[in-house]
Amino acid sequence: MVKRIKTDSLAEHNNLFVYFLLIGIAVVVMIWTLEEHYNVILPYDRYGYAISIIATLFCLVLSHFFARTNLAKVLLFGYISLYLISLTIASYISSAQTGDIYSFASTLQWVPILYLVAFLFLPVKQAIFSSIAIYVLLVTLLLLTYLGFIETKSPSLEALALNISLTHAVYLFCMIGVMRLKQTHKDSQLKALQMEHAANNDGLLGIGNRRLLQSELNTRVAKNTPFSLLLIDIDFFKAINDIHGHLVGDDILREISQCMSDNLRPQDTIGRWGGEEFLVIANGAKFDTALNLAERVRSAVENHAFSTVGKVTISIGVAQFHENTSASQTFAEADKALYKAKGNGRNQVVAA
């Protein structure tokens, strides 16, 4: 169950990445169109937008058609970082020389997307280190200006750089905080799933326990879903424990559990009802199908060579669920059939 949740989460995350790429392409096209329309596009942006679309399409193909999503994420982050950082440095130097801060301001409004991409698609440690490195670069530009290494004709540019340094620190702090909260929530979710799995499964055999079986029975009765029950008891199991010891008895339980599971259908549910008793919920099985299934399971156990005791047999009582009855009534019928099978000499299947 935990594994299935992780798989579903990964698929959802990969779908999010594909949507992000599609939206990114649409946004770049819109910005390119608007800047061309108002004649404010910078020469390097015209080439940069075209390259960005090509790079994003490449990552989209790599992720969606070749299932290399992790590689596509790293390549996308690397390209966006290289493009925006280069553009930030170039536009800052240009603005310092000309006094026109538009190119620098328009570039800076896109730099926070680097933090977003990093925390969405990179491992946590890589995302934190990458984001801090990007922020340090922005602060370095500010320091170089105040130290006189970069001369500027615009006091507004210095003020803007200082403002950006402060606001990006807030962005970075918030992103790290959100990521830590998300990780804490994820850990709590995983722990809850593990606790639920432990509560619903037999620790010795790894199959469902009575709690899980009872819950599934109640669900099927509430939805009026057709099913049959196979109530199974290991013949003379107490004698096995008395002669060979409980450790051997545990081994027998494991072997029988595996043998029965191997001979059930994929849609069937098997669990340990208690002690040496097992219950199989044969989902959607009519009575004849359930009887054939029970006989197949009984025969498989009878013909199985057990490592320590050689031969072990089982007795099975079969009952079918009917409308307007309860799970307990169906179970009681299977229990009566099992009692009859044991009374008739064991190692047999009896129908309710």
N, C-alpha and C positions, 0 to 999 in steps of 0.2 A: 504494500500500500504506500509506504513512504517512497519507495523507488518510483512508483507511478506518479506521485505528486511531483517529484523532482523532474521527471521527464516532461510532464505537462507544463511545468514552470519554464523549462528550457525552451520548449516549442513556442510558448507565449512570448518569451524574451526575444527569440529569433524573429517572430512575426513583427514585434515592435521595431526591431532594427530595419526590417524591410520597409515598413511604413515611414520610418524616419528618413530613409533614403529617398523615397518617392516625394515626400513633402519637401525635403531639401532641394531636390531638382526643380520642383515647382516654384519654390521661393526664389532660387537663383535666377530662373527665367523671368519672373516678375520684376525683380530688382533691375536686372539687365535692361528689360524693356522700358521701365520707368526712367532710368538714368539716360538711356538713349533718347527718350522722348523729350526730357527736359535739358538735354545736352550738358549734363554735369558728370558724365562718365569719364573716369581717368583712363589714360591709354593702357596702363598695365592691368586695369580691371577688365577691360574688354577681352584681353587674352586670358586673364585669370578666371573669368566666369566660364568661358568655353572649356578651359582645362578642368575646372571644378565639376562641370556637368559630365565630362568624359570620365573623370576619376570616380564620381559617384555611380555612374552607370556600370563601370567595371566592378565596383564593390557589390552592386545589386546583382549582377550576373553571377559573381563568385559565390555569393551567399545563397541566392534562390535556386540557381540551376546546378551548382556544383557542391552545395552543402558545405562550403568552407566559410561558415559564418564568423568564426573566431578570427581567422586570418583577415577576412574582410573588415572586421571591426578595427583591428590593429592598423591596417593600411589606411582606412578612412581617417582615423584619429591622427596618424602620422602625416597624411596629406594636409588635412585641415590645419593642423598645428604649424606645419612648415609654411603654408600659404599665408595664414593670418599673422604669424609672427614676422615673416619677411615683410608683409604689407604694413604691419604696425611700425616697424623700424624705418622703412622707406618713407611712409607718410609722415612720421614724426620729424625726420630730418628735412623733408620737403617743406613741412609747415613751419619749421624753425627758420628756414631760409627765406620763405616767401611771406610769412606772417599770416597766411590763410590757413585757418585751422579746420576747414571743412573736411579735407581728405583724412586727417588724423581722427577727427570726431566720428566720421562715418565708418572708419575701420574699427574703432574701439567698441562701437555698439555691438559688433559681432564677436569680439573676443570672448565674452562669457560663454558662448556656445561651446568653447573648448572644455570648460569645466563640466558642462552638461553632458557632452559626448563621453568625456573621460569617466564620469561617475555612472553613466548609463551602461556603457559597453566594455569597460576595462575592469580587471580585478581590483579590489578595493585599494590595496597597497600601491599598485601602479597608478591608479586614478589620483590618489593623494599626492604622490611624488611628482607626477606630471603636472598637476594643477599648481602645486607650489612652485615648480620650476618656471611655469608660465608667468605666475605672479611676480616672482623675483625678477624676471626680465623687464616687466613693466616698471617696477620700482627702480631698476638699474637705469632705465632711460631718464627717470626723474632725477636720480642722483647725479648722473653725468651732466645734466643741465645745470643743476645747482652748484656743481663743482667747477663749472666753466668749460668742460670738455665739449659740450654742444652749445653753440651760441644761438640764441633765439631773438627774433625781432618782435615777438608778440608776448606780452605778459599774460595774455589770456591762455596761451598755450601752456605756460608753466602752471597756471591755476587749474587748467583742465587736467593736466598730468597728475597734479596733486590730488584733485578730486577723484580721478579714476583710481589712483593707488588706494585711496581709502575705501571707495565703494567696492572695488574688487576684493579687498580684504574681507568685507562683509559677505560678499557672494561666496567666497571660498570657505569662510567659517560656517555659513549656513549649509553649504553642500556637504561638508564633512559631518556636520551635526545630523543632517537628514540621513546620510548614509549610515551613521552609527545607529540611529533609531531604527532604520530599516533592517540592519543586521541583527539588532536585538529582537525585533519582531519576528524575523525569519528564524532565529534560534529558538524563540519561544514556541513558534508554530511547529518546528521540527520536533522539539521535545514533547509537545502535546500529542503529535502523531505517534511518536515512539511509545508514549505511555498508553495511548489508545490501542496500539498494536499489541503491547504486552498484556493489556487487560483482556483482549479478545482472542488471544492465542495460547495454546498449551506450551509451556516452557520446555517440556521434555521432547515433544513430538514435532513442534513447529506448525501444527495445523490448528484450526479453530477450536475454541473450547465451548463449554456449555453456554456461556454468556453470549457468544457470537451466534451460535446455532439458534438459541431462543429468540434473539433479535431478528434473525433472518426469517424464522418461522412466523413471527408476529407480523413482519412486513408483508410476507406473501399472503397470509390470511387476510390482512387488511385490504390488500389490492385484489384479493380473490384470484391470485395467480395459481394455476394448476401445478401440483407437485405430488410426489410420492415419497414415503419415508422408508429407509432401510435401517432398522435397528439391529446392531451387530454385537455379538458377545463372543469373546475368545473362550473356546472350550477348555475346561480344566486348567484355567490360568493359575488358580491358587496352588495347584500341585506343582506347577512349574516354579513358582516362587519358593515353595517349601523345599523342593529337591535341589534346585540349582541356585537359589538366592535371588534377591531383588535386583541386583545389577544385571543378571542374565534376563530377568523378567523385563527390565527396562529395554534391553536390546531387542527382545521379542516384540515389544510394543512398537519400537521404531521400525523394525522390519515389516511387521504386519501393516502398519500405517502406510509405509511406502508401497508395499505390494498392492494394497487396496486402491490407493490413489492412482497408481499406474493403470488400473483397469476400470477406472471411472471415466465418464465423458467430461469434456472441458467445462460444460455448464453445471456440473454437479458440485455440491458442497459437502465436504467431509469434515467431521470434527470429533473430538473426544468428548463423549457425554459424561464420562466419569469412570474411574477405575479402568477395567478392561472392556468397557462398553463404548462403541462408536455409533455415530448417527450420520447417515448420508441423506441429504436432501436432493432427491433426483428431480431437478427443475424441469417442468413441462412434461414429465414422463407419465404416460398412461400406465395402467396397472400391469398389462402384459409386458410392456417395456421395462418397468421396474423389476418384475420377476426375472426377466432375462438378465438384466444388469446384476441383480443379486446373485444369481447362479454363476455368472461369470466371475464375480468377486470371490465367491466361496470356492470355486474350482481353482482359481489362481492361488489362493492361500493354501489349499490342500496340496497342490503340486509344487509349492515353493519349498526348497531345501533350506531350512533354518540352520545357521552356522553352529549353534550349540546343541539344540535339542532335536534336530532332524525334522520332525513333522509336527505341525500344529494345525488345528482346524477351527472353524468358526461356525456359529449358528446365526441365522438371519430371519428376522420377522419383517414382513413387508405390508404396508398399508397405504392407501391412496386418500388424498385429501378431497373432500366433497364440499360443495357449496353449503352454506348455512351450518357448517360445523366449525369447530375450533381446532387450534393446533394441539391442544392438550387431548382432545378426543381422538384425533388422528394418531398421536403418539401412543395413547392408551391401546388402540387397536394393534399397532405395531408391537407393543410390549407383550400383549396377549399372544400374538403370533410367535414371538421369540420364545416365550415361556413354553409354548406348545412344541416348538422345534427342539428345545432342550429336553423336554419330557419324552419326546419320541426317539431320543438317542443321539441328539446333537449332529453337527456337521451336515446341516440341511437348511433349505429355505422353506419357510411356511408363509402362506398368504393369509392376511386377516380375513 
